[in-house]
Amino acid sequence: MNESSLKTEAIVLRRTNFSEADRVLQFITPNNGKLGVMARGVRKEKSKLAGGIELFAVCDVVIHLGKGDLGTLTSVRLNVFYSHILEDYDRMQFGYQVLRQVAKFADDMQEPEFYTITKTALASLNNLKIDLRVVQAWFYIHLAEVIGHGLNVSRDNQNRPLAEDKKYRFDIAEMSFIEDEKGAFDANHLKLLKLLQHKDPDIIAKIGGIEQLLDDCLSIAHAASE
């Protein structure tokens, strides 16, 4: 492989038609962040590139790096296609949201975690046995961490340790828990939020009794990622 070429695993974030036969692609990659690539002739019926640049897929690509902002896609091989996402409308729509959010924030930040959370989120959406809310909450929490909005589920707004025998409300403006005897959040919510920070969705989905906690935790996770 010469110095003007890059071989990497990649996930397509966006595809935009360009001229009659080409497409401009946005990839997220493990070690090279977000890349813009021209796929020449990919819209032609017999193109060898077409089958490897699906959304909701992981592929191996070879990109020729020229002098401009866009590289040129020279080779692609489809590794995994998360086809089950397309079987459920809500999962598909959230999958699109994952791609949009990563594309948005990866413009300004070259963090390898963007690739990791994208791949894990898509793989989890593909597993129809995992509650969609688990995947959503997991993605939002990890996106928030990557962009510097990580949740503090150990201490309250006064920097006191969160206690198992107390209740809390969550202040979106301060992005912190505030002790409140009428608060909606208790030790079980905090435990689930910690699990979402440290375990993958497939592990969390096996834990019993979390169904009644998911909506509350999802609302916090979503707020943190905004």
Phi, psi and omega in degrees: 000123181279172187290344182267007180237150179232128175249125185202159168282148185205157173234132179286125175266327185203145175232128181233124178297140181219119186060197186280334189233350188255166172220144170263128183246148169246122177252149162251135186233161183294321189237357183236015177064215181270131182236139172262131187222141173265126176254099186280133177073009188291339181272358176286149187301322185258018181296134178283347182271336192302317186289348185257000185244043177284151168288158182060046182213157173247132182222160171261130183232153168240126185238127173276125183262110179266198182277339182275187181286332183260130168279177178240125179287121181250338180205145178210139176226126180285124178267306183222132174243119184275071190291334183292339177302324183287350182276348183229121186300314183295321178293320179297315180296321178290326175302316176298322179295319176304311181297319180295316182295317179294318178300321181294308186280333181287351176300321187253353185227126179261070182255127179298338181296336177302317180293316182299314183288329177295313182295317180294319180297316181294317178298323180287321175297328181289339178271099187292350178280345180272126178306130181305324182295329176297314181296316181298310181298317179300313182296313181300318180297317182285326174298317179301320179296318182295322183270006174090019179245033187301143180283139172261105180251024177245330184225152181272189183293344177261011181066026175265145179302137176291130186259145181290337185262012180240163176248156185220157165246158182253124180264112184294321181299318180270348184052049181207162177273140179237129181299130183201117183298341177258009182294157184271352187248132180232193184300326180294320176297317182296321178296318180294319178298321177294320177297319179297330178286328192244348181237154178281159183303324182294330177285315181298324183297340181275353183275128181281154173081013182264352186303318183285351180261343192295318182299316179296315181292325178296321180297320178292314182300317180297316180299322182294330184273353184286000000 
